[in-house]
Amino acid sequence: MPERLQQHLQQLREQLAEDTPLDADDRAALLELMQQIDLKLARELASAPDATLVDGVNLAVESFESQHPTLTGTLRNILQSLANMGI
């Protein structure tokens, strides 16, 4: 997994661990999204772009944009890293 993407995912994990005020559904959705990214990249599917993965991150950005700007910034960094990888 590219180093920058790893850093962004770790940053998101840390933000979630800091008790960011999210309801249980939102927290679960973010954790699931991170798992999907980890699994896809672990399987080296970066060579076969997966629009659903990017769509999921985009939906999370839209969902958290107004109430959680720090999380949104991290999610945008993840999107940029995925785009740099051609996903």
Contacts in CASP RR format, 6 or more apart in sequence:
PFRMAT RR
TARGET T0000
AUTHOR 0000-0000-0000
METHOD contacts of the structure
MODEL  1
MPERLQQHLQQLREQLAEDTPLDADDRAALLELMQQIDLKLARELASAPD
ATLVDGVNLAVESFESQHPTLTGTLRNILQSLANMGI
1 38 0 8 1.000
1 41 0 8 1.000
1 42 0 8 1.000
2 81 0 8 1.000
2 84 0 8 1.000
2 85 0 8 1.000
4 77 0 8 1.000
4 81 0 8 1.000
4 84 0 8 1.000
5 37 0 8 1.000
5 41 0 8 1.000
5 78 0 8 1.000
5 81 0 8 1.000
5 82 0 8 1.000
5 85 0 8 1.000
8 74 0 8 1.000
8 77 0 8 1.000
8 78 0 8 1.000
8 81 0 8 1.000
9 34 0 8 1.000
9 37 0 8 1.000
9 38 0 8 1.000
9 78 0 8 1.000
11 74 0 8 1.000
11 77 0 8 1.000
12 30 0 8 1.000
12 34 0 8 1.000
12 71 0 8 1.000
12 74 0 8 1.000
12 75 0 8 1.000
12 78 0 8 1.000
13 34 0 8 1.000
15 70 0 8 1.000
15 71 0 8 1.000
15 74 0 8 1.000
16 22 0 8 1.000
16 27 0 8 1.000
16 30 0 8 1.000
16 31 0 8 1.000
20 68 0 8 1.000
20 70 0 8 1.000
20 71 0 8 1.000
21 68 0 8 1.000
22 30 0 8 1.000
22 68 0 8 1.000
26 63 0 8 1.000
26 64 0 8 1.000
29 60 0 8 1.000
29 63 0 8 1.000
30 60 0 8 1.000
30 71 0 8 1.000
33 56 0 8 1.000
33 57 0 8 1.000
33 60 0 8 1.000
36 53 0 8 1.000
37 53 0 8 1.000
37 57 0 8 1.000
37 78 0 8 1.000
37 82 0 8 1.000
40 46 0 8 1.000
40 50 0 8 1.000
40 53 0 8 1.000
46 85 0 8 1.000
46 86 0 8 1.000
46 87 0 8 1.000
49 86 0 8 1.000
49 87 0 8 1.000
50 87 0 8 1.000
53 82 0 8 1.000
53 87 0 8 1.000
54 79 0 8 1.000
54 82 0 8 1.000
54 83 0 8 1.000
54 87 0 8 1.000
57 75 0 8 1.000
57 78 0 8 1.000
57 79 0 8 1.000
57 82 0 8 1.000
58 79 0 8 1.000
60 75 0 8 1.000
61 72 0 8 1.000
61 73 0 8 1.000
61 75 0 8 1.000
61 76 0 8 1.000
61 79 0 8 1.000
64 71 0 8 1.000
64 72 0 8 1.000
64 75 0 8 1.000
65 72 0 8 1.000
END
